[in-house]
Amino acid sequence: MTDNYFLFEGIQMLSGFHSVESLSFAQNFLVKDDDVIIVSYPRSGTHWMIEMVSLIVSKGDPTWVQSVKNSARCPGIDSKDWQKLLLDQDGPRLMSTHLPLQLFPKSYFTSSAKIIYVIRNPRDVVTSNYHISKHFHPLKNQKTFDEHLRAFIQGDVAYGSWFDHTLGWITRRDTENFLLMSYEALQRDLRGSMQKVCQFLGKHLTPEQLDSAVQNLSFSVMKENRMSNSIMLRNSKDGTVSNIPLLRKGICGDWKNLFTVAQSEAFDRVYQEKMSRLDPDLFPWSKSC
């Protein structure tokens, strides 16, 4: 483990985003009944969903997403840079996190707050994680993709095991205020996905508002929007702040350009061992992986 990471209750965390204090704050954070929280494992479509919900709230008007940074529109519960903003906000709050279920605010479990949990093919998740980590100094802790993949499988990465994270949150899928969405569904039917999220949030958009929202949710538009295509990362050593671009290809199946046959077979064995007790229909990638 490098200086950029530390353990919190057995889970690796990134010093540039977190501290022991910020994570303890998150666990004891008071969730309100009208809060909407976007939850995902990193690189699973978090910021796409932030953009979608932002555009739903603004009824398709892109002014908000073009003028206010995504992290200010949807602060991270566990982020030491944005927790004060959450405390100062009035009315319904939109927030996000990558926290596993066991580190989530305890108050959520007795609230009516709404959770949108976004999942993605873990092969694409690890591929995307690898590409973003190798370009930025605070994240450079794996030398090769094979090393990165092994660390991912073992859960020796920020936010811990993808398998544990997904298995933990999936237990909430039958609760009334929990919506399971997938990156693959957003890719396949963006308009239909937006209508599903609207229904879950109790929001109605006119056809014209929906058209505007879908247009501004396209990968090309989001990539050009500086308010959407970056995340703030603080260097734990000197406190300097960098804005890291988030969007790369915005496709499904890019893992096939990186995995070797041997790596794919090894990953499949672990995936089947970990996920076999769940209905494969929960995961849109299961039939093709």
Secondary structure, 3 states (H helix, E strand, C coil): CCCCEEEECCEEEECCCCCHHHHHHHHCCCCCCCCEEEEECCCCCHHHHHHHHHHHHCCCCCHHHHHCCHHHHCCECCCCCCHHHHHHCCCCCEEEECCCHHHCCHHHHHCCCEEEEEECCHHHHHHHHHHHHCCCHHHCCCCCHHHHHHHHHHCCCCCCCHHHHHHHHHCCCCCCCEEEEEHHHHHHCHHHHHHHHHHHHCCCCCHHHHHHHHHHCCHHHHHHCCCCCCEEEECCCCCCEEEECCCCCCCCCHHHHCCCHHHHHHHHHHHHHHHCCCCHHHCCCHHHC
